[in-house]
Amino acid sequence: MNFTTVQLGLTVLAIMVVIGAISYYLGLRKTQTPVKASALGFVFSVIPVLGIIYVLYLASKEDIIKE
């Protein structure tokens, strides 16, 4: 099966958006700076495996207690 560059680019972009959204949701619960967590997840997702590893890292962190 052959993929064009456009198809590959759109797939990677979709993965980046999904990983960024998941990172933001986890960042709300697990960090003081959810926007920074989301941005890091988005950037790491340029290589999808790194994005998945980052999400697993965030998921394994303890929840913060909001006062």
C-alpha positions in Angstrom: 0.0 0.0 0.0 1.4 3.4 -1.0 0.9 6.6 0.9 1.3 10.0 -0.5 3.2 12.7 1.4 -0.1 14.6 2.0 -1.7 11.5 3.6 1.3 10.9 5.8 1.4 14.6 6.8 -2.4 14.7 7.6 -2.1 11.5 9.7 0.8 12.9 11.7 -1.1 16.2 12.2 -4.1 14.3 13.4 -2.0 12.3 15.8 -0.4 15.5 17.1 -3.8 17.1 17.8 -5.1 14.0 19.6 -1.9 13.7 21.7 -2.0 17.4 22.4 -5.6 17.2 23.7 -4.9 14.2 25.8 -1.8 15.9 27.2 -3.9 19.0 28.1 -6.5 16.9 29.9 -3.8 15.0 31.9 -1.9 18.3 32.4 -5.0 19.8 34.2 -4.9 17.0 36.7 -1.2 16.3 37.1 0.7 19.6 36.6 0.6 23.2 37.5 0.9 24.3 33.8 -1.5 22.4 31.6 -0.8 24.6 28.5 2.9 23.8 28.7 2.1 20.1 29.1 -0.2 20.2 26.1 2.5 22.1 24.0 5.1 19.5 24.9 2.8 16.7 24.0 2.0 18.3 20.6 5.7 18.9 19.8 6.8 15.4 20.9 4.0 13.9 18.7 6.0 14.9 15.5 7.4 11.4 16.1 4.2 9.6 17.3 6.1 7.1 19.5 7.6 10.0 21.6 4.1 11.5 22.0 2.7 8.2 23.3 5.7 7.9 25.7 5.0 11.4 27.0 1.3 10.6 27.6 2.3 7.5 29.5 4.7 9.6 31.6 1.9 12.1 32.4 -0.5 9.3 33.2 1.9 7.8 35.7 2.4 11.0 37.6 0.5 11.6 40.9 -2.5 14.0 40.8 -1.9 17.4 42.3 -4.0 18.7 45.1 -5.6 22.0 44.2 -6.3 24.3 47.0 
